[in-house]
Amino acid sequence: MLLHMKRTTVILPDELMSRAKQKAAAEGRTLTSLIEDGVRMAMAEDTKPARRKRVVLPVSKGTGGLLPGVDLTRISDYQEMEDLEYVERMKHFK
């Protein structure tokens, strides 16, 4: 079986190239075979992104809403609404 090879240039950071050469030498193989194995491993990985589990957000069952005339773009209205709610809650604790 005759394999066709293609020559190419790969530009890697100095530190990565140094580590790759050390690893190849420690394993008694060529840098080319190390890079080839790395590319094969990358290509063998599942190319489909893993499906994330769908998260169902809770839905409020609350009723009500803003008091008539309350404009949340005006902080004073919001503070007044909170103060009125606080006063009502405190009435129940006496």
C-alpha positions as CSV (number, residue, x, y, z in Angstrom):
1,M,0.0,0.0,0.0
2,L,1.5,3.3,-1.1
3,L,0.8,6.4,1.0
4,H,0.8,9.8,-0.5
5,M,2.4,12.4,1.7
6,K,2.2,16.1,1.6
7,R,4.8,18.5,2.9
8,T,3.6,21.6,4.8
9,T,4.9,24.3,7.2
10,V,3.4,24.5,10.7
11,I,4.0,27.6,12.8
12,L,4.0,26.9,16.5
13,P,5.0,28.9,19.6
14,D,8.6,28.3,20.5
15,E,7.7,26.8,23.9
16,L,5.2,24.4,22.4
17,M,7.7,23.3,19.7
18,S,10.4,22.7,22.2
19,R,8.1,20.6,24.4
20,A,6.9,18.6,21.3
21,K,10.5,17.9,20.3
22,Q,11.3,16.7,23.8
23,K,8.3,14.5,23.9
24,A,9.0,13.0,20.5
25,A,12.7,12.3,21.5
26,A,11.6,10.8,24.8
27,E,9.3,8.4,23.0
28,G,11.9,7.6,20.4
29,R,9.9,8.9,17.5
30,T,10.0,11.8,15.0
31,L,8.3,15.1,15.5
32,T,6.3,14.4,12.3
33,S,4.8,11.2,13.8
34,L,3.9,13.1,17.0
35,I,2.1,15.8,15.1
36,E,0.5,13.2,12.8
37,D,-0.9,11.4,15.8
38,G,-2.2,14.6,17.3
39,V,-4.0,15.6,14.1
40,R,-5.5,12.0,13.9
41,M,-6.7,12.3,17.5
42,A,-8.3,15.7,16.8
43,M,-10.0,14.4,13.7
44,A,-11.3,11.3,15.5
45,E,-13.1,13.3,18.2
46,D,-16.9,13.6,17.8
47,T,-17.4,16.7,15.7
48,K,-20.9,17.2,16.8
49,P,-21.2,19.5,19.8
50,A,-22.6,17.7,22.8
51,R,-26.3,18.4,23.3
52,R,-26.8,20.3,26.5
53,K,-29.6,19.3,28.8
54,R,-32.5,21.7,28.3
55,V,-33.1,23.8,31.4
56,V,-36.7,24.6,32.1
57,L,-36.9,27.8,33.9
58,P,-39.5,28.2,36.7
59,V,-42.6,30.2,35.7
60,S,-44.1,32.6,38.3
61,K,-47.6,31.9,39.4
62,G,-47.8,35.2,41.1
63,T,-50.6,37.6,40.4
64,G,-50.7,41.3,40.8
65,G,-48.0,43.5,39.3
66,L,-47.2,47.1,39.7
67,L,-49.4,49.5,41.5
68,P,-51.2,51.9,39.2
69,G,-49.1,54.9,38.6
70,V,-45.7,53.3,39.6
71,D,-43.0,54.1,37.1
72,L,-39.9,51.9,37.8
73,T,-37.8,54.3,35.9
74,R,-38.3,56.7,38.8
75,I,-36.5,55.2,41.8
76,S,-38.5,57.3,44.3
77,D,-41.7,55.5,43.1
78,Y,-40.1,52.1,43.6
79,Q,-38.9,53.1,47.1
80,E,-42.4,54.4,48.0
81,M,-44.0,51.1,46.8
82,E,-41.5,49.1,48.9
83,D,-42.2,51.3,51.9
84,L,-46.0,50.8,51.6
85,E,-45.5,47.0,51.3
86,Y,-43.3,47.0,54.4
87,V,-45.8,49.0,56.4
88,E,-48.6,46.5,55.4
89,R,-46.4,43.6,56.5
90,M,-45.6,45.2,59.8
91,K,-49.3,45.7,60.6
92,H,-49.7,41.9,60.6
93,F,-46.9,41.4,63.2
94,K,-48.5,43.6,66.0
